[in-house]
């Protein structure tokens, strides 16, 4: 539970925190696992919280629980733990000092909000890669969701040689509040299907979603990513890797610019 609480201290989406502060007391009081109805986004936010607590899907837990609600209830059954979680949620909400808003134009109902911090598991739940029942395997910095026509880029700005191989020490940085220089994986050529998808993104109508973080770890925990929202192709040069300049649909906030600017 200590790790779960640590992951929860990164949460700063008003929408998600409001949902949890409203949902958890009802679950704790009513012990209702089956009757309540939730919207698609609410169900996703609930599953994001489940992964924050358990870091596994229901099936990965050996069938101990029939529903996400039941798994959450069991984790918070002890009053002391429940109260500590609620304290963290309230504290996280009141300390938010920026304006967030839902990611728009992504083509599906999305539980992610601009400029908010999320763990990798939370993001993969929101994008449908992790399901209620099963945690997917993912360890690279790029993810293509063909059914959503969506490329997702996970950027770590300051990489340590002990954590990353030479082939993944990408050259990523912000040019200004709208433009971001991003380097593809070393094996990706301009002629490859992936390279063609990247540089023809505007023509094909695909979406590109950016997440960034400063370091791999923070406070002895795996660091969360900040959601920068959608971006569009601007220009490129080189091949294997391809260097691409992306234009953000929403400007990057100052607290990201300070960390992402090229030194």
Secondary structure as UniProt FT lines:
FT   HELIX           2..8
FT   TURN            9..10
FT   HELIX           14..30
FT   HELIX           40..54
FT   HELIX           59..61
FT   TURN            62..63
FT   HELIX           68..75
FT   HELIX           79..94
FT   TURN            114..115
FT   STRAND          117..118
FT   HELIX           120..126
FT   TURN            127..128
FT   STRAND          142..145
FT   HELIX           146..148
FT   STRAND          150..156
FT   TURN            161..163
FT   HELIX           166..168
FT   STRAND          173..174
FT   STRAND          179..183
FT   TURN            186..187
FT   TURN            190..191
FT   HELIX           193..199
FT   HELIX           201..204
FT   STRAND          207..213
FT   STRAND          217..218
FT   TURN            219..220
FT   STRAND          221..222
FT   STRAND          225..237
FT   STRAND          243..248
FT   HELIX           254..260
//
